């Protein structure tokens, strides 16, 4: 089968690889109909992780069940499904308390709880930027979708970025009526803004400098904040009469940079502490890593980021962090899409056959104008 394979910094290729098979009774094999390039894939693409050469990439996947193991009793061949990026056993302590993103049984990597498809340090699992994908613990992990092709571009966001954006808002302690600032207008940030609007925010600000992203934010009723035009925290304080927003979402991660392109991994955290009011909350869903050999300073290379914790403490703010437990939200978000209340497909800019994945990665990584979200179709 064809699959997208990591070959080194700024290098992926579409290659013939072995088809997945049923390896355990609880496995299923899914034929992929849509798989997406995620912003977090770019950390690997740029050589800023320890992902091994030869890894099949792709953790935002959906498709139709092709085969099931003898222990699969709920999911059936022919079911249309969304595949959460979390690979969870369903029975460990974290899974049974709703934290499927931190499953203690699916990742043999020392010091890391939680498995995922096609990602650095997240276990030995191949990704779904391919024609077929093996799904462990299929009955537990797979989300059934209405049959057919309706809502394909909306449902494909259920595997990661829509639940992740929702989770960022949840981690912030959001309450209806709050004002929210989302730092980062990429796919996850735009999903966080969309989620806050659906949940009843009075005003949502999206901070970025890319005109296409800011235009998309404005299209859903959010207020764009261009940080290339001035200090974003000052802009937010001015817009809130000096009080600050109630909640902030960090959707950028450890490769945060200023308007000139210079990296400052603490930049967004510092700006959120300044922008959020006293006793307000911050949700961090941008990726941070235990070590980053490509960082500018020695501390950051070891995952140590010096941010404004003193002010954070003084202001009595709270913070939640970590990868989204997709299963906690995906059923409800699916139903919001079907009801017409959520339309996450508004961010889709390009739909490409899998064979054009190399070009898709190049354009998306360069932040070329208009390349906001790339979907790949293995069937062409």
N, C-alpha and C positions, 0 to 999 in steps of 0.2 A: 504494500500500500504506500501511498504518498504521505509524507509528513514533513513538518518544519523542524530542522535539526540545528542546534547551536553548534557553531564551529569556531568560536573565539570572538574577541571584542569586535563589535560592529560587523559580524559575519554570521548569517544564517543561510541555510540552503534547503531547498525542497528535494528530498531524496526518497528512494525506495527503501523501506524498512519492513521488518517482519510484522505480520498482523498479530494483534493481541489474541490471546486465547483464554478460556476459562481456566484459572489456576486454583480456585477454591470453590467449594459448593455454593458459596454466597455471592459469587461474582456474576456480573452481567457484562456483555459487550454491546456497546452503543455505536450505531453508525451515525457519525456526526453530520448534522445538516448546517449548523452555523457555529463557528468558533471565532473568538475575537482576539485582537491584539490589545493587551492591557498596558496601561502606563507602567505598572510594576514589572512587566516583561522587559522594559527598556533598561532597568537596573542591570539585568543579566546581559542584554544585548550590548550595553556599553562597557561590559567587563568589570562591573562594580560589585560582583558577587563571586562566590566560589562554585558556581554551577559548572558541572563537568562537561567537557566537549563531548558531543554525541547525544546530548539530552534532547529528547523530543519535547518541544515547548507547548504551552497552551493550557490555561486553567479556567477559561471562560467558555464552557461547552454546553451544547444541547444537541439532541438528535432523537433517533428512534431505536428502541431496543432490538438488537439483532439476534442475541442468544442469551440464555440464562443458565446458571448452574443448577444442579438438582436441589440445592437448599434454598432457592429463591421461590417464594410462594405468593408474594403480593404483585410484583412487577411481572408483566407478560411480554413476550415477543410481540412487536408491533406497537407497543406503547410509545407515545411521544413524551419525552422527558427533558427536564432541566437537570444538569449535573452540578451540584454545589462544588465550589473549588475545594472546600474542606473534605478530606477523606476521614470519615469518623466510624468508629466501631459500633457506636450506639449503646454500649453497655458499661464503659468505664465510668469512673466517678465524674469526670468533667462532662462527658456526653449526657449522662443521666440528669445533670443539673443544667443542661442547655448550652454548655460551652463546647460545642462540636469543633470549634476552631482550635481547641487545645486537647484533642483526644490523646490519651496517654498510651495507646496501643498501636497506632498506625505509623509512627515515625521512629525508626531505629537510630536516628541521628542523636548523638549524646547531647543532652542539655536542651533539646528542642521538643516540645509537645505540640502535636498537630501535624497532620500530613496534608499534602496538596499535589495536584497534578503538574508535572513539568516545571518544577520550580526549585531553586537552590535551597539546600538544607531542609527540604520538606519531604524527604523520603525518596525511595527508589522508583517512583511512579512516573511512567511516560505521560506526556501531555496530550491534549486533544486537538492540537493544530495538525490534524491528521484525518484520515478517512474513518478510522475506527478507534475506540477507546475502551480499555478494560476498567470497569467500575467495581471496586471491592465493596462488600456489605451493601449490595444493591438495594435490597428491600428497605433498608434504613435511609440510604443516602439520596435516592432518586426522587424527584418531584414530578408527579404526573401532570401533563398538560392536555388541553383539548386537542383532539386529533385534527389533522389537516395542516395548513400552512399559515392560518390567520395569526396575527400578532407575533410573527417570527422575530422581527427586529426588536420588539418590546421584550418578549420572553427571553431572548438571548442575554439580556442584562440581569436576569435573575440568578445566574451562577455566581456572580461576584459583585459588580459595581453598584447595582441598585441596592442590594442588602448592605453593602459596605457603606454607601452614603447614608442610608437610613440609620445604620449602627453608629456612625459618627455623630449624628444628631442625638441619638439615644444616649450615647456616652456623655454628652455634654450636660445631661440633666434637663433637657428641653421640656418646657410646659407651653401649652397653647397660649398665644398672645406674646410670646417672647420675640425679641429682636435677635437675629442670628447673623454672624459674620463667618463666611466660609473662605478660608485662605486656600487658593488653588482652584482654577477654573477648568481643570482637566476633567475627564469623564467622571471620576469619583466625586470631585468637588461639585460638579453640576448635578450629580445624583443627590448629593447632600442638600443642595439648594432646593431641588425639586421635592425632596422628602420634607424639608422644613415647611415649604409652601403647602403641601398636602396636609401636614399635621397642624396647621393653623398659626404659623408665624405671622406677626404683624408686618415685619419687614425683614428681608433677607439681602445681605450684601455679599457679593462675590468679588474677591480680590485676585487679580491677575494682571498681566500686561499684554496678553495676546488678544488682538482685536476680535478674532473670530470667536474665541471663548467668551469674551465679555458680551459680544452680540447675542450669543446663545443664552447667556444668563439673563439678559434683558428681555429676551423673547418669552421667558416663562414668568416674568414679573419681578425678577430680582433686580437689585440696584448694583450696576457694575462699578468697581473701584479699580482704577488703573494705577498700579504702584509705581509705574515709570514716570508718573506726573507729580509725585510727591509722596511723602511718608504715609504709608497706608494707615497706620494707627492714628495719626493726626487727622486724616480724612474721616475715619470712622468716629473719632471723638467729636469732630466738628458736626458730623451728621446726626449725632445723638446728644447735642447740647452739652458736651463734656462729660456725660455720664458713662458712656460705653455701652456696648451691646450686652444682652443677657447671656448669650451663649456663643461659643466659637468652635469651629470645626477645622482641624488641621488635615488638609488633603494634599500635602506636598511631599513631606518626608525628608530623608537625610540628605538629598541632593538639592536642597533649597538654595536659591541664588538671588542676588540683587538684580536691579534692572540692567546692569552692565554684563550680567552673566557670571559674575564671580560667586563661587559657592560659599555659603555661610550656613552650616547645618542647624545652628541655633536660631536663625533669623525669624522663621515663622513662629516658633514657640515664644520668642521674646515679643513679637508683635501682637500675638494673641493675649499674652499677659497684660500688655498695655491697653489693648482694645476692649477687653471684657471687664465689665463693672466689678466692683467689690462683691464678693460672695457668688459671682457668676460661675459658669462651668465651661470646660473645654473638653472636646472629644478629639482624640488623635487617632486617625486611621491611615495617615500617610505612613509609608514604610520606613522603619528605622531598623538597623542591623547591629548585631553584637560586635562586628568588626568590619571595617571598610578600608582595605589597603590603599584605595585610591584617594583617601581624604587628604586635606591640606595640612592638618596638624596631627601630632602624635596621639593626642587624646582621642580625636575623632576616629583615628585608625583602629583604636581599641573599643569603639562604640561609646566613648565618653564625650558627651556634648555639654559644654558649659552654657546653660541658659539661665534666665533671670528667675531662679527659684526663690530668692529672697523677696522679690516683689510679689511673686505668686503667693507665698506664704502670708505676707503682710496684708494682701487684699482678700485673704480668706477664700480663694478660689478653689475649685475642685477640678480634677482631671481624670478621665477614663481613657484607656489605651488598648490597642491590640486588634488583631484580625477579627473580622466579623464572623460570628457563628451563623452562617447563611440559613440553616434550617430554622432558626428562631423567627425568621421574617419571611422566607420566600413564598410560603403558601398564601399569606395575607397579601403580599405584593403582587403575586399572580392574580389574585381575585380583584385587586384594585385596578389592574390593567384591563381585565375582562369587563369590569364595570365602567370603564372609561374615565376613572379618577386619576390614573397614572399613565403617562405616555413617555417612558424613558427613551424610546427610540428617537426623540427629538435631537439627540446628540450625534446620531449616525451621519457620517459624511461620505464614507466610501464602502462599497460592497464589492469584493474582489474574489476571483477564484483562488483556491489554495495555491495554485501554481504561480500566482503573482505576489506571494507573501513577502518575498525579499524586497520588492519595491515598496510594499506597504510598510514594512519595518523602517526602511530608509526615510520615507516621507514623514512618518509619524515621529521618528526619533529627531528629525531636524526641526520639528514643530512647523512644518511648512503650512502656510496659510490655508485654512479650510480643512486640514486633515485632523479632525477632532476625535473621530472614532472609526476604526477600521474593522469591518466584519469580513471573515474569510469563509468561502463556501467550497468544501471539498468536492461537491458534485459539479462545480463550475458555474 
